[in-house]
Amino acid sequence: MTSALPDVARHEASDIALALDWVGMRGIAIPLVLGGPEAAPAAATAELAVDLPDPHAKGIHMSRLYRLLGAFAQHGKLSPGSLQRLLREMMESHTDCGSRAARIGLEFHLLQQRPALRTPGLAGWKSYPVSVQAMHRDGITQVELAVRIQYSSTCPCSAALSRQAVRNAFAEHFGDAPGITRGDALDWISGHASLATPHSQRSEAEIRIRLSPAADTLPLLAMIDCAEMALATPVQTAVKRADEQAFAQLNGANLMYVEDAARRLRQALEQHFGACSVAVSHHESLHPHDAVASCATPGWKRMG
């Protein structure tokens, strides 16, 4: 029956003879099975495309790509290796269009349970936005993994100004009074040590690494743990007072500008994964704008 239906993409030529870099689809909903310790289904959206080097070809066959993606989601486990195979299948499905390159992008959230800092048995769930980009061109496959992580950042300058304000208030209160006892000092601290507090804010880092196309898993948890350990102040889930106090202490021990956070992350990621790219944003509580910083390993180029 379908043989009698017109196939414009196959039988008609383009009115304008121009090759196209990429043609495909975006926003396709698919389920994904993650490999490794994160082996659980995830709801994802996919973007996929092939090049169209034939200037006379009317268009690609999008249904072919859609069916390949569906088979991949149904029978495959997400890994660099499985993505490499899918990219090759996408190109092979368009040999009649002369396609020599293919790309795919996946976005989903990784849900992980995280324990409280102090309270035994207390835990909550955190959602980490994940992006996977893969491209095959000129016989080379590249796979890039990106994760966004939220953390708390306390301004070093604001902390120094707050400490000075507390010191000045202490000196003004006691003046030159002799014989200040330990109890007097502790009582004053209990009531006045927070008369000036440094500003802190929820912050976000987007970290990217490259993976071997032959790898059979995505190192998602290792990547997240590496970044959160480097920052030392990841946002918390379930907390009681002891956990909140511990979090405040971590912030006090890890004062950081946006520059500090970017450097910490790059250093840690390079040690564990090699080349990387980092972009951080501190959503300022002092200003109505954000502070941002980015850095990358020398020679790093965004996939495109």
Solvent accessible surface area in square Angstrom, and as a share of the most:
residue,aa,sasa,rsa
1,M,205,0.92
2,T,108,0.63
3,S,111,0.72
4,A,91,0.71
5,L,112,0.56
6,P,120,0.75
7,D,52,0.27
8,V,71,0.41
9,A,32,0.25
10,R,132,0.48
11,H,139,0.62
12,E,92,0.41
13,A,67,0.52
14,S,32,0.21
15,D,134,0.70
16,I,121,0.62
17,A,54,0.42
18,L,121,0.60
19,A,59,0.46
20,L,92,0.46
21,D,111,0.58
22,W,62,0.22
23,V,27,0.16
24,G,26,0.25
25,M,40,0.18
26,R,192,0.70
27,G,51,0.49
28,I,18,0.09
29,A,85,0.66
30,I,15,0.07
31,P,85,0.53
32,L,2,0.01
33,V,66,0.38
34,L,4,0.02
35,G,3,0.03
36,G,33,0.31
37,P,116,0.73
38,E,10,0.04
39,A,68,0.52
40,A,51,0.39
41,P,112,0.70
42,A,14,0.11
43,A,94,0.73
44,A,6,0.04
45,T,63,0.37
46,A,2,0.01
47,E,68,0.31
48,L,0,0.00
49,A,9,0.07
50,V,0,0.00
51,D,16,0.08
52,L,3,0.01
53,P,26,0.17
54,D,52,0.27
55,P,48,0.30
56,H,109,0.49
57,A,20,0.16
58,K,86,0.36
59,G,17,0.16
60,I,12,0.06
61,H,22,0.10
62,M,79,0.35
63,S,76,0.49
64,R,63,0.23
65,L,0,0.00
66,Y,120,0.45
67,R,188,0.69
68,L,41,0.20
69,L,1,0.01
70,G,33,0.32
71,A,49,0.38
72,F,20,0.09
73,A,11,0.08
74,Q,138,0.62
75,H,145,0.65
76,G,26,0.25
77,K,97,0.41
78,L,1,0.01
79,S,6,0.04
80,P,0,0.00
81,G,8,0.08
82,S,8,0.05
83,L,0,0.00
84,Q,30,0.13
85,R,143,0.52
86,L,3,0.01
87,L,0,0.00
88,R,111,0.41
89,E,77,0.34
90,M,0,0.00
91,M,28,0.13
92,E,115,0.51
93,S,28,0.18
94,H,0,0.00
95,T,100,0.58
96,D,81,0.42
97,C,6,0.04
98,G,31,0.30
99,S,12,0.08
100,R,166,0.61
101,A,3,0.02
102,A,0,0.00
103,R,61,0.22
104,I,2,0.01
105,G,7,0.06
106,L,1,0.00
107,E,102,0.46
108,F,7,0.03
109,H,109,0.49
110,L,8,0.04
111,L,104,0.52
112,Q,32,0.14
113,Q,96,0.42
114,R,47,0.17
115,P,97,0.61
116,A,14,0.11
117,L,57,0.28
118,R,147,0.54
119,T,32,0.19
120,P,124,0.78
121,G,90,0.86
122,L,46,0.23
123,A,38,0.30
124,G,11,0.10
125,W,152,0.53
126,K,22,0.09
127,S,60,0.39
128,Y,4,0.02
129,P,26,0.16
130,V,5,0.03
131,S,19,0.12
132,V,1,0.01
133,Q,46,0.20
134,A,2,0.01
135,M,12,0.05
136,H,16,0.07
137,R,85,0.31
138,D,123,0.64
139,G,64,0.61
140,I,113,0.57
141,T,13,0.07
142,Q,64,0.28
143,V,1,0.00
144,E,2,0.01
145,L,0,0.00
146,A,3,0.02
147,V,0,0.00
148,R,97,0.35
149,I,0,0.00
150,Q,71,0.31
151,Y,0,0.00
152,S,12,0.08
153,S,0,0.00
154,T,7,0.04
155,C,20,0.12
156,P,31,0.19
157,C,62,0.37
158,S,17,0.11
159,A,5,0.04
160,A,46,0.35
161,L,108,0.54
162,S,11,0.07
163,R,144,0.52
164,Q,104,0.46
165,A,35,0.27
166,V,28,0.16
167,R,174,0.64
168,N,74,0.38
169,A,26,0.20
170,F,62,0.26
171,A,57,0.44
172,E,148,0.66
173,H,115,0.51
174,F,30,0.13
175,G,48,0.46
176,D,148,0.77
177,A,52,0.40
178,P,127,0.80
179,G,69,0.66
180,I,69,0.35
181,T,76,0.44
182,R,193,0.70
183,G,38,0.37
184,D,62,0.32
185,A,25,0.20
186,L,80,0.40
187,D,106,0.55
188,W,13,0.05
189,I,84,0.43
190,S,101,0.65
191,G,56,0.54
192,H,80,0.36
193,A,44,0.34
194,S,83,0.54
195,L,90,0.45
196,A,28,0.22
197,T,91,0.53
198,P,49,0.31
199,H,34,0.15
200,S,48,0.31
201,Q,16,0.07
202,R,151,0.55
203,S,0,0.00
204,E,48,0.21
205,A,0,0.00
206,E,50,0.22
207,I,0,0.00
208,R,24,0.09
209,I,1,0.00
210,R,65,0.24
211,L,26,0.13
212,S,66,0.43
213,P,41,0.26
214,A,84,0.65
215,A,34,0.27
216,D,99,0.51
217,T,52,0.30
218,L,6,0.03
219,P,36,0.23
220,L,1,0.01
221,L,38,0.19
222,A,54,0.42
223,M,0,0.00
224,I,0,0.00
225,D,56,0.29
226,C,12,0.07
227,A,0,0.00
228,E,18,0.08
229,M,158,0.70
230,A,23,0.18
231,L,0,0.00
232,A,26,0.20
233,T,0,0.00
234,P,22,0.14
235,V,31,0.18
236,Q,47,0.21
237,T,40,0.23
238,A,31,0.24
239,V,65,0.37
240,K,122,0.52
241,R,216,0.79
242,A,56,0.43
243,D,0,0.00
244,E,108,0.49
245,Q,119,0.53
246,A,4,0.03
247,F,45,0.19
248,A,63,0.49
249,Q,110,0.49
250,L,56,0.28
251,N,15,0.08
252,G,48,0.46
253,A,82,0.64
254,N,22,0.11
255,L,49,0.24
256,M,1,0.00
257,Y,96,0.36
258,V,14,0.08
259,E,82,0.37
260,D,47,0.24
261,A,0,0.00
262,A,4,0.03
263,R,165,0.60
264,R,70,0.26
265,L,0,0.00
266,R,69,0.25
267,Q,117,0.52
268,A,15,0.11
269,L,0,0.00
270,E,54,0.24
271,Q,136,0.60
272,H,125,0.56
273,F,53,0.22
274,G,35,0.34
275,A,45,0.35
276,C,0,0.00
277,S,19,0.12
278,V,1,0.01
279,A,44,0.34
280,V,3,0.02
281,S,22,0.14
282,H,5,0.02
283,H,79,0.35
284,E,35,0.16
285,S,74,0.47
286,L,114,0.57
287,H,77,0.34
288,P,140,0.88
289,H,107,0.48
290,D,72,0.37
291,A,29,0.22
292,V,105,0.60
293,A,23,0.18
294,S,87,0.56
295,C,37,0.22
296,A,36,0.28
297,T,28,0.16
298,P,111,0.70
299,G,75,0.72
300,W,34,0.12
301,K,159,0.67
302,R,150,0.55
303,M,26,0.12
304,G,56,0.54
